[in-house]
């Protein structure tokens, strides 16, 4: 194994020496050049046709793709790739994290891969700006942390998404949500209820937001706003996707989610979808979008429950405006209609744990009306989580459904 790796490195260096960097080679030209060198070296190393094919792929990946990470990118069962410096690579497959036996040949090679990724998104990462979010062409989310922030070397984390958006039908098959809840959510999206999806890291918020967006009528004008473009909105022709931009080397020209929300309001959207709110932009999302004529808007955010989501929204809005707490709560109660809370269970499955309607204000507090709650039927010590998302309440605010000509589900 070590000898074969050395051969690959030797051939890489040889090809690098002979490449004319003044001329842009196509992928096919590069593949032809690699094949030429492998044929020249075949007698010297006596490797088989299968070895030559594998070595050719590795060399090509090192030039045009993500080097030793490319096989993990191509493996649809792998959902997360975690690189902790050049010596340690972990992957998540079917919900389980394991360490691989691969390593980068050097820190420089890992940095080369990192710069290749971020440059594709017109972003940069270095010691002065050691943290960056980016994405791959396939839509995977990328986070990079470099020295001096990362003490154990360059850290690269890649969150992959399915090449085909997961539908609600598939989520029902996976027992992530019930058919009755899906019927309600379909009607809520059609009737333009404003929806927030909450949950922890890896609970499936982006996946669920994608699935939910499939119920948006195809004749609407939709604007999506994200830090790194991940949403896969299908069936909408009049779709605009916008992505933030980091500050340049001088600290200027930054474009934030707040900037994008403000400009989106002048673009005549029917709905605004913000991939995730993390801070001050929550005030713009709720105050300027959901409360100002853009019903049917959606977003996601980190929280531990539907009730906790209300506190998170309150705190995030406080970051952007010195408003009385009661005024912020009234803004949230007026703007947000439905909160969907997701969770990742002990068996690594992802499920909808709660769907609640915001009932309104009572004694200066926001009151939730739970509509669906997940009830576990398996033993707490059981490895596999079994249960059902059951309806526990009735929808109170049916005005939007009646206005849209949608029959209330219950």
C-alpha positions as CSV (number, residue, x, y, z in Angstrom):
1,X,0.0,0.0,0.0
2,X,2.8,2.4,0.9
3,X,4.8,1.6,-2.3
4,X,1.7,2.2,-4.4
5,X,1.2,5.6,-2.8
6,X,4.8,6.5,-3.4
7,X,4.4,5.6,-7.1
8,X,1.3,7.9,-7.3
9,X,3.3,10.7,-5.7
10,X,6.2,10.2,-8.0
11,X,4.0,10.3,-11.1
12,X,2.2,13.3,-9.8
13,X,5.5,15.2,-9.5
14,X,6.5,14.1,-13.0
15,X,3.3,15.3,-14.5
16,X,3.6,18.6,-12.7
17,X,7.0,19.1,-14.1
18,X,5.8,18.6,-17.7
19,X,2.5,20.4,-17.5
20,X,2.3,23.7,-19.4
21,X,0.5,26.0,-16.9
22,X,0.2,28.7,-19.5
23,X,-2.3,26.5,-21.3
24,X,-5.6,25.5,-19.7
25,X,-5.9,21.7,-20.0
26,X,-9.4,20.2,-20.3
27,X,-10.2,17.2,-18.1
28,X,-9.9,14.9,-21.1
29,X,-6.5,16.3,-22.0
30,X,-5.3,15.8,-18.4
31,X,-6.6,12.3,-18.4
32,X,-4.7,11.5,-21.7
33,X,-1.5,13.0,-20.2
34,X,-1.9,10.8,-17.0
35,X,-2.5,7.7,-19.1
36,X,0.6,8.5,-21.2
37,X,2.9,8.6,-18.1
38,X,1.3,5.5,-16.6
39,X,2.0,3.5,-19.8
40,X,5.6,4.7,-19.8
41,X,6.0,3.5,-16.2
42,X,4.1,0.3,-16.5
43,X,7.1,-1.9,-17.3
44,X,9.2,-0.3,-14.5
45,X,6.7,-0.9,-11.8
46,X,4.9,-4.0,-13.3
47,X,1.5,-2.9,-12.1
48,X,-1.7,-4.5,-13.4
49,X,-4.5,-2.9,-15.5
50,X,-6.6,-2.5,-12.3
51,X,-3.7,-0.8,-10.5
52,X,-3.1,1.5,-13.5
53,X,-6.8,2.5,-13.5
54,X,-6.9,3.2,-9.8
55,X,-3.6,5.2,-9.9
56,X,-4.9,7.2,-12.8
57,X,-8.0,8.1,-10.9
58,X,-6.0,9.1,-7.8
59,X,-3.7,11.3,-9.8
60,X,-6.6,13.0,-11.6
61,X,-8.5,13.5,-8.3
62,X,-5.4,15.2,-6.9
63,X,-5.3,17.7,-9.8
64,X,-9.0,18.4,-10.5
65,X,-11.0,17.1,-7.5
66,X,-10.5,16.7,-3.8
67,X,-7.6,14.2,-3.7
68,X,-8.1,11.4,-1.2
69,X,-11.5,12.9,-0.1
70,X,-13.0,12.4,-3.6
71,X,-14.1,8.8,-2.9
72,X,-15.9,9.9,0.2
73,X,-17.6,12.7,-1.8
74,X,-18.7,10.1,-4.4
75,X,-20.1,7.7,-1.8
76,X,-23.8,8.6,-1.4
77,X,-24.0,6.8,1.9
78,X,-21.4,9.1,3.5
79,X,-23.1,12.2,4.9
80,X,-20.3,13.9,6.7
81,X,-16.5,14.2,6.2
82,X,-14.3,15.5,9.1
83,X,-10.7,16.2,8.5
84,X,-8.8,17.0,11.7
85,X,-5.4,18.0,10.3
86,X,-3.5,16.0,7.7
87,X,-3.3,12.8,9.8
88,X,-6.9,12.2,10.9
89,X,-10.0,11.8,8.6
90,X,-13.4,10.7,10.0
91,X,-16.6,10.0,8.1
92,X,-20.2,9.6,9.1
93,X,-22.0,6.7,7.3
94,X,-25.5,5.6,8.2
95,X,-25.4,7.8,11.3
96,X,-22.1,6.2,12.6
97,X,-18.8,8.1,12.8
98,X,-15.6,6.1,12.2
99,X,-12.0,6.9,11.5
100,X,-10.6,6.1,8.1
101,X,-7.1,4.7,7.4
102,X,-6.3,7.6,5.0
103,X,-4.2,10.6,5.6
104,X,-2.9,13.6,3.5
105,X,0.7,13.3,2.4
106,X,1.3,16.7,4.0
107,X,-0.3,19.8,5.6
108,X,0.5,21.6,2.3
109,X,-1.6,19.1,0.3
110,X,-4.5,19.5,2.7
111,X,-4.3,23.3,2.4
112,X,-4.2,23.0,-1.4
113,X,-7.5,21.1,-1.3
114,X,-9.0,23.7,1.1
115,X,-8.0,26.6,-1.1
116,X,-9.3,24.8,-4.1
117,X,-12.7,24.5,-2.4
118,X,-13.1,28.0,-1.2
119,X,-11.8,29.6,-4.4
120,X,-14.6,28.0,-6.3
121,X,-17.0,30.1,-4.1
122,X,-15.0,33.3,-4.7
123,X,-13.9,33.2,-1.0
124,X,-10.5,33.1,0.6
125,X,-9.1,31.7,3.9
126,X,-5.8,32.5,5.5
127,X,-4.2,33.4,8.8
128,X,-5.9,36.8,8.9
129,X,-9.3,35.2,8.1
130,X,-8.9,31.7,9.4
131,X,-12.6,30.7,9.4
132,X,-14.8,30.4,6.3
133,X,-18.0,28.7,5.1
134,X,-18.2,27.5,1.6
135,X,-19.8,24.9,-0.6
136,X,-19.0,22.3,-3.2
137,X,-20.5,22.3,-6.7
138,X,-22.6,19.3,-5.6
139,X,-24.2,21.5,-2.9
140,X,-22.3,20.1,0.1
141,X,-21.7,22.5,3.0
142,X,-18.1,23.2,3.9
143,X,-16.5,24.7,7.0
144,X,-12.8,25.5,7.3
145,X,-10.8,26.5,10.3
146,X,-7.1,27.2,10.0
147,X,-4.2,28.0,12.3
148,X,-3.8,29.8,14.7
149,X,-7.5,29.1,15.6
150,X,-7.2,25.4,15.0
151,X,-4.3,24.2,17.1
152,X,-4.1,20.7,15.6
153,X,-3.8,21.8,12.0
154,X,-6.3,22.7,9.2
155,X,-9.8,21.5,10.0
156,X,-12.1,20.8,7.2
157,X,-15.7,19.7,7.7
158,X,-18.0,18.7,4.8
159,X,-21.7,18.1,5.2
160,X,-23.2,16.3,2.2
161,X,-26.7,16.4,1.0
162,X,-28.5,14.0,-1.3
163,X,-28.1,14.8,-5.0
164,X,-31.9,14.3,-5.3
165,X,-34.0,16.3,-2.8
166,X,-35.8,14.1,-0.3
167,X,-39.5,14.3,-0.6
168,X,-42.1,14.3,2.1
169,X,-43.2,10.9,0.8
170,X,-39.7,9.6,1.5
171,X,-39.7,11.1,4.9
172,X,-43.0,9.3,5.7
173,X,-41.4,6.0,4.5
174,X,-38.5,6.7,6.8
175,X,-41.0,7.3,9.7
176,X,-39.6,10.8,10.2
177,X,-43.1,12.3,10.0
178,X,-46.7,11.0,9.9
179,X,-49.0,11.2,6.9
180,X,-51.5,13.2,8.9
181,X,-48.8,15.8,9.8
182,X,-47.7,16.0,6.1
183,X,-51.3,16.7,5.0
184,X,-51.5,19.5,7.5
185,X,-48.1,21.0,6.5
186,X,-49.0,20.8,2.8
187,X,-52.1,22.9,3.5
188,X,-50.2,25.3,5.7
189,X,-47.5,25.9,3.0
190,X,-50.2,26.4,0.3
191,X,-52.1,28.8,2.5
192,X,-48.9,30.8,3.2
193,X,-48.4,30.2,6.9
194,X,-45.0,31.5,8.1
195,X,-42.9,28.6,9.3
196,X,-39.8,28.2,11.4
197,X,-38.0,24.8,11.5
198,X,-36.0,24.3,14.7
199,X,-33.6,21.5,15.8
200,X,-30.1,20.7,16.8
201,X,-27.0,20.2,14.6
202,X,-27.6,17.3,12.2
203,X,-31.3,17.0,13.0
204,X,-32.3,17.4,9.3
205,X,-33.5,21.1,9.2
206,X,-32.2,21.8,5.7
207,X,-33.5,18.5,4.3
208,X,-36.9,19.1,5.8
209,X,-37.0,22.7,4.6
210,X,-36.3,21.4,1.1
211,X,-39.1,18.9,1.3
212,X,-41.5,21.5,2.7
213,X,-40.7,23.9,-0.2
214,X,-42.0,21.3,-2.7
215,X,-45.6,22.4,-1.7
216,X,-45.0,26.0,-2.8
217,X,-47.2,26.7,-5.8
218,X,-45.1,26.8,-9.0
219,X,-46.3,30.2,-10.2
220,X,-44.9,32.1,-7.3
221,X,-41.7,34.2,-7.2
222,X,-39.3,32.8,-4.5
223,X,-36.1,34.3,-3.1
224,X,-33.7,32.1,-1.1
225,X,-31.0,33.6,1.1
226,X,-28.2,31.6,2.6
227,X,-24.7,31.8,4.0
228,X,-23.7,29.0,1.7
229,X,-26.2,27.9,-1.0
230,X,-27.6,24.5,0.1
231,X,-31.3,24.6,-0.6
232,X,-32.6,22.6,-3.5
233,X,-35.9,24.2,-4.5
234,X,-37.5,22.4,-7.3
235,X,-40.6,23.1,-9.4
236,X,-40.3,26.9,-9.2
237,X,-39.3,28.7,-12.4
238,X,-39.3,32.2,-10.9
239,X,-36.5,31.4,-8.4
240,X,-33.7,33.7,-7.2
241,X,-30.9,32.3,-5.0
242,X,-28.6,34.6,-3.1
243,X,-25.6,33.9,-1.0
244,X,-23.6,36.1,1.5
245,X,-20.1,37.3,0.8
246,X,-17.2,37.5,3.3
247,X,-15.3,40.7,3.8
248,X,-12.2,41.2,1.6
249,X,-8.6,41.4,2.9
250,X,-9.2,45.1,3.9
251,X,-12.3,44.1,5.9
252,X,-14.8,45.7,3.4
253,X,-17.4,44.6,0.8
254,X,-19.0,42.1,3.1
255,X,-22.6,41.2,2.2
256,X,-24.6,39.7,5.1
257,X,-27.9,37.9,5.4
258,X,-29.4,41.1,6.7
259,X,-28.2,43.0,3.6
260,X,-29.7,40.3,1.4
261,X,-33.1,40.3,3.2
262,X,-33.3,44.0,2.9
263,X,-32.6,44.0,-0.8
264,X,-34.9,41.0,-1.4
265,X,-37.9,43.1,-0.2
266,X,-37.4,45.3,-3.3
267,X,-37.4,42.4,-5.6
268,X,-41.1,41.6,-5.5
269,X,-41.0,38.2,-3.8
270,X,-44.0,36.2,-3.0
271,X,-42.0,34.3,-0.3
272,X,-38.6,34.7,1.2
273,X,-36.8,31.6,2.4
274,X,-33.8,32.1,4.7
275,X,-31.7,28.9,5.0
276,X,-30.8,29.6,8.6
277,X,-31.0,32.5,11.0
278,X,-28.3,32.7,13.6
279,X,-28.2,36.3,14.8
280,X,-29.3,39.8,14.0
281,X,-31.0,38.8,10.7
282,X,-33.8,37.2,12.7
283,X,-35.2,40.7,13.3
284,X,-35.2,41.4,9.5
285,X,-36.7,38.0,8.7
286,X,-39.6,38.3,11.2
287,X,-40.0,42.1,11.2
288,X,-39.5,43.0,7.6
289,X,-40.5,39.8,5.8
290,X,-43.0,37.8,7.8
291,X,-44.8,40.8,9.2
292,X,-44.8,43.0,6.0
293,X,-46.7,41.2,3.4
294,X,-44.5,38.2,2.5
295,X,-46.7,35.5,4.0
296,X,-45.5,31.9,3.4
297,X,-41.9,32.8,4.3
298,X,-39.8,30.1,5.9
299,X,-36.5,29.7,7.8
300,X,-34.7,27.4,10.2
301,X,-32.7,27.9,13.3
302,X,-30.9,26.0,16.1
303,X,-33.0,25.2,19.2
304,X,-33.8,22.4,21.6
305,X,-37.6,22.6,21.4
306,X,-40.4,24.7,20.0
307,X,-40.6,26.7,23.2
308,X,-36.8,27.2,23.2
309,X,-37.1,28.4,19.6
310,X,-39.2,31.4,20.8
311,X,-36.5,32.3,23.3
312,X,-33.8,32.0,20.7
313,X,-35.7,34.3,18.3
314,X,-36.2,36.8,21.1
315,X,-32.5,36.9,21.9
316,X,-31.5,37.1,18.2
317,X,-33.9,40.0,17.6
318,X,-32.5,41.8,20.7
319,X,-29.1,41.7,19.1
320,X,-30.4,43.8,16.2
321,X,-32.6,46.3,18.0
322,X,-32.9,47.8,21.4
323,X,-36.7,47.1,21.6
324,X,-38.8,46.3,24.7
325,X,-39.0,42.6,25.2
326,X,-42.8,42.7,25.0
327,X,-42.6,44.4,21.6
328,X,-40.3,41.7,20.3
329,X,-42.6,39.0,21.6
330,X,-45.6,40.6,19.9
331,X,-43.6,40.8,16.7
332,X,-42.8,37.1,16.9
333,X,-46.4,36.2,17.8
334,X,-47.7,38.2,14.9
335,X,-45.1,37.1,12.3
336,X,-44.5,33.4,13.0
337,X,-47.4,31.0,12.5
338,X,-46.0,27.5,12.9
339,X,-42.9,26.0,14.5
340,X,-41.7,22.5,13.5
341,X,-39.2,21.0,15.8
342,X,-36.9,18.1,14.6
343,X,-34.6,15.9,16.6
344,X,-31.9,13.3,16.1
345,X,-32.7,10.2,18.2
346,X,-30.3,7.8,20.0
347,X,-30.5,5.4,17.1
348,X,-29.3,8.2,14.8
349,X,-32.7,8.5,13.1
350,X,-34.2,12.0,12.5
351,X,-37.8,12.7,13.4
352,X,-40.3,15.5,13.7
353,X,-40.8,15.7,17.4
354,X,-43.3,18.6,17.6
355,X,-45.4,20.8,15.4
356,X,-46.9,23.8,17.3
357,X,-49.0,26.8,16.3
358,X,-48.3,30.2,17.9
359,X,-51.6,30.9,19.6
360,X,-50.8,34.5,20.6
361,X,-49.9,36.5,23.6
362,X,-51.2,36.0,27.1
363,X,-49.9,38.0,30.1
364,X,-46.9,39.3,28.0
365,X,-45.8,35.8,27.0
366,X,-46.1,33.9,23.8
367,X,-48.4,30.9,24.1
368,X,-47.9,27.8,21.9
369,X,-50.7,25.5,20.8
370,X,-49.2,22.0,20.2
371,X,-50.7,20.3,17.2
372,X,-48.5,17.2,16.9
373,X,-46.1,15.5,19.3
374,X,-43.9,12.4,18.9
375,X,-44.7,9.7,21.4
376,X,-42.1,7.0,21.8
377,X,-43.4,3.4,22.3
378,X,-40.0,1.6,22.5
379,X,-38.2,1.0,25.8
380,X,-35.8,3.7,26.8
381,X,-33.0,1.2,26.8
382,X,-33.8,0.0,23.3
383,X,-31.3,0.9,20.6
384,X,-34.0,1.4,18.0
385,X,-36.5,4.2,18.6
386,X,-40.1,3.4,17.7
387,X,-43.1,5.7,18.1
388,X,-45.5,7.9,16.3
389,X,-46.1,11.6,15.7
390,X,-49.6,12.0,17.1
391,X,-52.0,14.8,16.7
392,X,-52.6,16.4,20.2
393,X,-54.5,19.6,19.3
394,X,-56.6,21.5,16.8
395,X,-55.5,24.4,14.6
396,X,-56.9,27.7,16.0
397,X,-55.9,30.2,13.4
398,X,-57.6,29.0,10.2
399,X,-58.1,32.5,8.6
400,X,-55.2,32.0,6.1
401,X,-56.5,28.6,5.0
402,X,-60.0,30.0,4.5
403,X,-58.7,33.0,2.6
404,X,-56.6,30.7,0.4
405,X,-59.6,28.4,-0.2
406,X,-57.9,25.5,1.6
407,X,-60.0,23.2,3.7
408,X,-58.6,23.2,7.3
409,X,-57.3,19.7,8.1
410,X,-58.9,19.4,11.6
